[in-house]
Amino acid sequence: MKNTKSHDLGKALGHHKTDMRLDILRKLEDAGSISQAARLAGVSYKAAWQALDVLSNIAGTPLVEKNVGGAGGGGARLTQAGKNLLRASSELTQMKEQLMRKTKSSAQAYQNTSQLLGLRTSMRNQLPVVVRGVVKKGPFVRVMFATRGGNVFHSSITATSAELLDIKKDQDLLALCKATAIKIVPPKGRQPKPSTTGIVIRKSRGTLMGEVSLLIEPGITLAGMSDHLSLIRIGDEAYAFIEESAWVLAISDI
């Protein structure tokens, strides 16, 4: 795993105020446990911690930590970064409401832009990254990008897409990838070089195919699928394999 040097809570606010991920984080602060926050939000426990993982990835720092000790035991609480994020979210919501109250035209403009800025996606993996290299190969462009902690990945996109996005070195991007496009395997036997490695922090029950969450650097996790669940244990190292075509690159103008 690589080490991260910085984080940006602002990127985790790039969602509409009704985004359930922030709502779950807010309910966790009050409830003191992920399971209770999930019940209050009307979602499953799995969906709750997945939401918190996405927010932590975007923020680049853990927003929740286990609450060790105490009468309840097994609970969770917000880190200082998590508290800062909720406070910033509340202040941002107030600013937006003040803007909407000014004029009907301002309210309509906000409504139109929020539909774009508040876009939510089924892609579980959303990582803030920086472009490290751009190489054109015929009709395609190979983009090398890195996370804050130094994990390097590659995405293969069309030259037209690269031109429209105006992708260039040192540019900040958001890299997205479906969990079903990431294959996670135990580091056993002779295998090709993995896209990255990490520590297993969560996995589905059972022994056949299921979902695995891999901590690849502090505050950054990858969710993928594995058909080796019986060989993967929490706390062990595992490999992640990601096809270059599986990455989707996005640019935020906020």
Order of alpha helices (4+ residues) and beta strands (2+ residues): alpha-alpha-alpha-beta-beta-alpha-alpha-beta-beta-beta-alpha-beta-beta-beta-beta-beta-beta-beta
